[in-house]
Every structure is written in C-alpha cells, then in structure tokens.
Amino acid sequence: MSYKQGLSLCMLAHRLEFPTKGGMLLPAILGLHEPHVDEIILADTSEDGRVFEATKDLYPGKLHVSRYPGPLEPLDLGEFRNYTLGLAEYDWIIALDPDETVENWIAVRNRIATFVRGEKEDAYLLRGTLINHDTAESAEDISDMCRLFRNGIGFKYDGETCEVLVLKDGSYFEKYVDCGWTHHKNNETLQNPDWGEP
C-alpha cells in the first residue's frame, strides 16, 4: 500500500477534559495540533459516544473521528491504538495522548524530511518534560513508547495498559527526537492511573 507524503496524528480519547496546559477540553487540544499535521485520526473509546459528538464537525476532511468498533472491556490500549494506525493515510505517524503536547513541531518535521529510507531508525521516542500542573513541578522525561514512526512497515502496539511499540525483530527503540514533548498531569491523574488513561 502506498501512503501520501506527510504526517498523521493518531489519538484515542474516552472523555473530553484533560489536564493539558492546566486543563483543556478535547476540541481545544486538537486545535493545538491541527496546524502541524496533515490529518488527525481520533478514536472515540467512550461508552456513550461523547467524544464523537463533540468533535465530528471539526476540521472537515482533515479530522477523521470514529467510534472504536470493538469491545471496550477488557481495556486493551494496544489494540485501540492499532485501530487508529490502520486508518492513517500518510507515510509518518505521530501518536499522542490528549494530555500530551509538542512545542517544537519543526524538529518533528525536520526529522521526517531528513529521513533516509533504509535507516534502522524507523521510529523514535519523544524527549521533553512531565509536568504536574497542581504543583508546578516538572522533570525531564522521555516518552516510554515510540511516538513517531513510519507508516506501513509492520509496527504495532502491544499491551493492555502500558503499550509498547515493538520492532519486527522483537527489540525496542533508543533514538529520540528533542521536540518539546510535554506530558501534562495533575494530582488526580498521578494518583489514579486509570483516570489518566486516554
């Protein structure tokens, strides 16, 4: 299968409010990313379809939102993410949660533009910061799963709650892109991991 040249954002959401930048609703979060990507693939994993209803009319032709077609229980974030990957039409994918942002999209675009086909690094971690908005505490962080990778080369997410992207030979990734990735948290999401899931 051939893919368009560009960048797809793949995201899951089962609710509308997140601690992003101290507290934002999902439509506003999508607005942060929309100017920097070529399409947005959003899977609604809510039980009542609230995510679909709140976002279905945003960015016509660019935002593709759909209800996840499979069972929502037991929780399987790896399969949820793989569903979004299968809908992406561009040759690079960036996977973000609604409580994550990227400040330096130029670094992401430059990494894509300078990629040499055949490089081992088909996928990258993102480097940035984890911040707790309730305490203003922050710490340098590197994403615990690959977020930026080429489409259509056999990668998939695996894991029910702590997904990892595994190389076809079973190894993992070490390279990262320093792009100002930020994982936004508050006391509630840090103390209750289930609430913090997308």
Secondary structure, DSSP 8 states (H G I E B T S, - for coil): ---EEEEEEEEEESSSEE-GGGSEEHHHHHHHHGGG-SEEEEEE--SS-HHHHHHTTSSTTTEEEEE--S---S--HHHHHHHHHTT--EEEEEE--TTEEES-HHHHHHHHHT--TT-S--EEEEEEEEEETTTTEEEEEE-SS--EEETTSS-EEE-SSS-EEE-TTS-----EEEEEEEEEE-HHHHH-HHHH--
